[in-house]
């Protein structure tokens, strides 16, 4: 029995590494589809790049320099699932690094209504654009597109901006970046040294809410496996527990975790709490209505139970699970999280198009003393 399990596990690992190797080109993330594509050094470098871009973008000359980076490329934002933040975050990121962009947000305006397959729509886009940023309701579709684009005469990268209930890797990168900035010593240096230290070791991060269908939590859990010594606590209603695939992955990477069902209990243990809303758009027939979500809310009256330097995160949009009264407290990091997303996505696009080297050189020439 054990041998069979081990064989199945090895098969799954091989399966993930096979998937990762077709998404990476020259051992570097090219199509950005799965959080498992990122190792520790690629995450750390993206965080440094995000910091450099935000520093450079602060001045008129710096902003002008950044906008010369990708003026010769074009991005297509193919967003056929609702989005405010991720869509605007990517458009703002493109503006920061001077990449012109177009959008498709409604399939009813495309030739798909004439019977064209979605695959052919994407193949067509790949002839006009140099990058497809995609939000799609179907799990696995972005990965399918990546494989399809690998076989096109003109291969361009795809970035997964949310794939059904499965993954949201760019959100996870901005979440890591936000946690890093929150946990690191504020007096630590802004550039390289800040992101080489494992600031997650010894920290306990709680995820609360709909962990079964929340793709941001799934992707972030994968990324946190790169930081030995972090401890994860998944707090959810029994019906909305985090998937076993994630727990298996944590186990394989020796990451300590625990499953709980009440956020208020043991709240004082957490260094960060990552809140999520009920993902009821995935209901088949209103089954979420029967779920008691009251134990997965964070309210201002809970402040006395917080650790003194607790970090509160939320991918947003929020509902009642996160009290607006907490917004003005030093614990709230979710509005910074939104802004961090713009810098992280600019860093990611710059890295995929290999202009990160020019940005790094510019930073070292003008911003380090
Ligand atoms: C999240 C998403 O779309 O998965 N939002 C986002 O991208 N910031 C979370 C959510 O919708 O609850």
Boltz pocket constraint, residues with backbone or C-beta under 6 A from the ligand:
constraints:
  - pocket:
      binder: B
      contacts: [[A, 82], [A, 85], [A, 86], [A, 161], [A, 162], [A, 168], [A, 171], [A, 215], [A, 216], [A, 277], [A, 315], [A, 316], [A, 317]]
      max_distance: 6.0
